[in-house]
Amino acid sequence: MYTLPQEIEVWYIIPAIRRELSKDLIKRHKVTYEKTGRLLGITKAAVSQYLSNKRARKIKLHPKAEKEIIRSAQRIIENKSNAVIEIQKILKFIRKKKLHCEVCGNVIDGKLHNCRQVIPSYLDD
């Protein structure tokens, strides 16, 4: 049995992105938990859990992805974009740079010995 890259995104990467967006919006932009939840399409309780490391705490994103998240938070706060579009951009960036491989290796602990077997070729673009 193997884990699909999309499953890794849903279970690990998207929650980690939301965690980092929440942290950036609250700490850098001084947005309330409630407004952060509205901006990201999550509950105030979820925001609180991200900030207290009760959700997505085991996932460490690559520094390059974290820089993209900071840029995305800025675009969201300036109303130049929304969370859905920005999360999609970040996911695309992570795929393009193959940064999801680090998450997979750390979290799945080797379940994808040879991820070339299950990662579709469109991720190589």
N, C-alpha and C positions, 0 to 999 in steps of 0.2 A: 504494500500500500504506500502511496505517496501523497504529499500535500501539494495542492496546486498553488502557484504564485498568488492567485487571486484570494485564496483562503488566508495566506500569510498577510496580505494587505488588509483584509477585513478584520481578522482576529488581532493583529499586532500593529501594523503600520498606521492604519487610519486612527485607532485610538491614541497612538503616540503623537501623531500630527495634531489631533485635537488637544491633547495635553499641552503640547508646546505652544499652540495658538492661544489656548486659555492663559497660560503663564505669561506670554508676551502681552496680550491685551490687558491683563490685570496689572502686571508689574511695570511695564514700560509705558503703557497708554492710560493707566489709572481708570480702567473701565470697571464697573461693578460686576459682581458675579451674575446678577440677573441679566444685564445687558450683554455680557459675554455669552451667556446661554442663548439669548435671542439671536445674536449675530452668528453663532455656530450651529444653531438648530438643535441644541441639547438642553437638558434641564439645568437649573441652578445647582441642584444636588450633584449632577455629573461634573460640573465645573469644580465644585468643592472637592470631590473625590480625586479629580485630576491634580489639583493643587496640593492636596494632602498625601499624594502618592498612594492612593488606594486603587487607582485604575491605571493601567498601562505603565506600571512602575518598573517593570523588568526590561523595558525596551529602551535602548539608547540609540538615537538616530545619529547618522553620520553628520559631522560638522557642516558639510556642504548642504545637507538637507535642512539643517537648523537655520542656516543663512537664508535659504529660500522661504522658510516659515516666517522669519522676521519680516522679509519683504512682503509676504502675503498678508500678514497682520496689519502692516502699514496700509496696504491697498484696501483692506476690509474697513479699517477705521476711517479712512478718507472717503468711503462710499464709492470707490473706483471699481470695486468688485464685491463679490459675496463669497461666503465660506465654501459653498458647493464648487464654484468655479476654481477657487484657490486651492482647495484640497485636491481637485482633479489635476491642476497644474503641478502641485507638489508630487503627487503619485507618478505623473508622467516623467518628471525630472528624476525621481528615484529609480524608475524603470530604466530610463535612458542611460543613466550613470551606473546602473547595476548596483545601486546601494542597498537594494532589498536583499542581496545575497548575504550581507553581514547580519541583518536581522534574522534571516532564515537560519544561518549557522549558529547563531547565539541562542535562539529561542527554541528551534526545533531539534537542536542537538544532533545534527547529522542525519535526520530522516531523509533528507534529499541528498544522498551521497553524490549523485551525478545529476544535478538539476538541469543539465542540458537535455535530459530525456523528457522533462515535463514543462520547461519554460518555452513557450511558443516563440517562433522565429521573429514575430513582430516586435518582441522586446529587444531584439538586437539592432533595431533601426536607430 
